Amino acid sequence: MSAEIEIESVLVENRVFPPFENLVKHANISGMDAYRALCDEADRDPEAFWARLGRENLVWAKPFTQALDESQAPFFHWYADGEMNVSANCLDRHLNTPVADKTAIIFESDDGKVEHVTYKQLHARVCEFANGIKALGYKAGQRAVIYMPMSIEAVVAMQACARLGIIHSVVFGGFSSKSLHERIVDVEAVLVITADEQVRGGKKIPLKPAVDEAIGFGGCESVSKVIVYRRTGTPVSWAEGRDLWMHEVCAGQAQTCEPVALSGEHPLFILYTSGSTGKPKGVQHSTAGYLLWSLMTMKWTFDAKDDDVYWCTADVGWVTGHTYITYGPLAAGLTQVVFEGVPTYPDAGRFWDMIQRHKVTVFYTAPTAIRSLIKLAESTPAVHPREYDLRSLRILGSVGEPINPEAWMWYYKQVGGERCPVLDTWWQTETGAHMITPLPGATPLKPGSCTLPLPGIAAAVVDETGEEVERGKGGFLVIKRPWPSMVRTIWGDPERFKKSYFPPELKGWYLAGDGAQRDSDGYFWIMGRIDDVLNVSGHRLGTMEVESVLVAHELVAEAAVVGRPDETTGEALVAFVVLKRPLPQGDEAVAIAKQLRDWVGKEIGPIAKPKDIRFGENLPKTRSGKIMRRLLRVVAKGEEITQDVSTLENPAILQQLSQSV
Ligand code: WTA
């Protein structure tokens, strides 16, 4: 944990928006009293609260007798002696109800083709694929890596794994073959499920070749099959005996498949995310606790109703896509939109057009998307949301990064027509589902605040010694009690799990890694990471990760990466680089910067490419040789240096580093 909290955005925001009467009236949590009653119930006897929710909301093959087992804290176990299956809880539970014939997924492809799949049909497709995987000999506890485009097939693949107890690890399609390789090796995957290509913004982007490359790097002997979903039909190279088409794996399989009854603690998935040091960590989630909170937050945060048309624009490669596309909405029996493409293709009105055509009622997206669409809408009137009929909307959500009050207001007014609450949901890959968020039928909103914790979530802001800080003062965001959907461990590295999330000075509380403060109403204001993790377009990136890739390049001697606030992407990466050769100038500097950017793209993925690369003969260091990152952050922002630089070994270097290539 970093000793000092360096937080700049002290938001002063006085506007308060009370909940809308029509939402309050029908809300699943109606009014602040109902919210407080649930909080009180949870505070009085947390275990009884979670036991009640578990019993009432999940379908059990064998009921649990104990909700929480703390004997191995911080490795908390939930519902461990109960047995259930996540896929059965998302699909089978609806089969003998009116939901069976309801549309589960409205899929829209990049080029605008629409396909509807009912719950019954989705169940059949998941069963076929699960049977196909089973026929290949795979079974519960083994790991499958999924590297797929946004598609019904990706949801089917995840659900089929869940049905068999195969632990999936989805790798975002924007990650490079190197990143993919790292994850295949780390989870010792037996199976990789991919597609020939993905299509985004009118462009075809290969996926299968990246899998071939990843496996070709070596060390992937555990992988016995690669199953390929044919998305575009572009020819791909084929390893006979290893590669199989998804449609052939499914062909002739029965449309029912007995879901495997698993312990509530059986790992459901591993999802890699960036930490402050070293390699990305494999965040491991469970079966029952994870699904319970995914479902509860659908009911509470999104106020899930039978006639909703829900749309979460995330990719299944991120936790938001896991919880709020593949699992939560299906468990809740909702109709949801799944979208293959990007918000700006064929034009920046795509989101609004889709909301209008599919009559979306609940819309969940990221501040980065909103900020980029604001710019485009304000410059091109034809793609402004006011040109579309968005009256179907009732709830708007935001996720992944702080939403600045200006973007919040625009979203609220221009998209929501001042009729829909904007829910700023704070959570993380590690928390599994929402933690601090407004409730649409209860919480008065303040633009820029994620407001109050959900019932059962014991969030607090503390100092280094674990003392709660005064209102209005910044500190570390912690969660003082375990909750069912919390990260169980870091795959293969339990020590790192303990060290990252449960530092000894914090009395066994979960340390989120975010700075926060509470205002006089107790509202939480997230103030950014306290570690070296950056948030670029809502994607988490470790500065160390990018630095180690840069120094692995043959031209680079040393590198430091910091974040800089960015109007559109929230934060942008700025890399300070010392080359093994003389300082490049002009075109040469431009060419080397491009080379380094491409290198990072190849090693990690395009999202990790630094926006700005600066060359210098050295980096600013203290006399003891420590890189002064704080100073680099100031330089990156182009601000005047007001700090004392007398401890710097070579102050002149700052001048060099302030020049962009
Ligand atoms: C940030 C995404 C402010 C935060 C679900 C957190 C937020 C990290 C918000 C987790 C929000 C997420 N307001 N910051 N509403 N939501 N964050 O694991 O820094 O990709 O720690 O999970 O994103 O990112 P992750």
Residues whose N, C-alpha, C, O or C-beta is under 5 A from the ligand:
A	BS01	WTA	S398 V399 G400 E401 P402 I403 D424 T425 W426 W427 Q428 T429 E430 C450 A512 D514 I526 R529 G538 R540
